[in-house]
Amino acid sequence: MTPGPSAPRRAPRSADAAQRSLAACSRISTLFRPHQHLLTASDYRAEMADRFTVWKTVTGAAATG
């Protein structure tokens, strides 16, 4: 049985594991945080659509979904 959405998150087993996780998250999160204050609403939507296309390509989500 897989845990549901309310399952508690487990802490990393070591400081190195925590650092690796944070490093990966910081690289990924910048993909979804454009400088919104510098873009018009339509430019922001177009930029996010492009970024999600890249994300789907990189992760292989486009092939499965």
C-alpha positions in Angstrom: 0.0 0.0 0.0 1.4 3.4 -0.9 1.1 6.3 1.5 -1.5 8.9 0.8 -1.0 12.6 0.3 -1.1 13.2 4.0 1.8 10.8 4.8 4.6 12.4 6.8 7.8 13.1 5.0 10.9 11.2 6.1 14.0 13.2 7.0 17.2 12.6 5.1 19.4 10.0 6.7 22.6 12.2 6.6 23.7 15.7 6.1 25.1 14.7 2.7 21.8 13.3 1.6 20.0 16.5 2.7 22.5 18.6 0.8 22.1 16.6 -2.4 18.3 16.9 -2.1 18.5 20.7 -1.6 20.9 21.1 -4.4 18.6 19.3 -6.8 15.6 21.3 -5.6 17.3 24.6 -6.1 18.2 23.8 -9.7 14.7 22.6 -10.5 12.8 25.4 -8.7 14.6 28.2 -10.7 13.0 26.6 -13.8 9.6 27.5 -12.5 10.4 31.0 -11.1 10.9 33.5 -13.9 11.4 37.1 -13.1 7.7 37.7 -13.1 7.9 41.4 -12.2 9.8 42.0 -15.5 7.2 40.3 -17.7 3.7 41.2 -18.9 1.0 38.7 -18.1 0.9 37.3 -21.6 4.7 37.0 -21.8 4.7 35.3 -18.4 2.2 32.7 -19.6 4.1 32.1 -22.8 7.4 31.7 -20.8 5.8 29.3 -18.4 4.3 27.2 -21.2 7.8 27.0 -22.8 9.4 26.0 -19.5 6.8 23.3 -18.8 7.4 21.9 -22.3 11.1 21.7 -21.6 10.4 20.1 -18.2 8.2 17.5 -19.8 10.8 16.8 -22.5 13.6 16.4 -19.9 11.6 14.2 -17.6 10.0 12.1 -20.3 6.6 13.1 -19.1 5.5 13.9 -22.6 6.1 10.4 -23.8 4.1 8.8 -21.0 1.3 11.3 -20.6 
